[in-house]
Amino acid sequence: MKKQYWLMSAIVVLLIISGVGLYLCLPPSEDEFPHPLNGTFRQFHGAAAYLALIGLGYMLGDHIAKKWRYWRRHLDGVMHLVLWLLLSITGLLLYYPIMALDAIAMGTVHWYLGVTLLLVYPAHASQLQLKRWWRKSRTGRASSAP
């Protein structure tokens, strides 16, 4: 795997760690104070999201443009892009809420979108390695037959 893909994966891991930390630091009710580390996790998550969006912009110009031309893996790739777009929009709406939307509901939507990305990202990243392994195992069995 290329160096920039490993870097993007590391940034996504930082996003996951800080997102789970934010979730665990939520106050049990609206009347109680948040955990003292809530602000630290929020800053860490914001910085990691900023880096992830820069990485996504790089991927748009390099990785996605090349794959789009060859018409490969569009379903999971488009789903991946839509998840990133929705996560960006809901993340911004958490900071700049629209009066008609409830901030708590937006946080829940953002959380579930992040968990969905957590499930989709490894599948998308490892799909090529699984395909190579499958081809290698099939050719290995075919050549060993009498």
Buried (B, 14 or more C-beta within 10 A) or exposed (E): EEEEEEEBBEBBEBBBBBBBBBEEBBEEEEEEEBBEEBEBBBEBBEBBBEBBBEBBEBBEEEBBEEBBEEEEBEEEBEBBBEBBEBBBBBBEBBEEEEEEEEEEEBBEBBBEBBBBBBEBBEEBBEBEEEEEEEEEEEEEEEEEEE
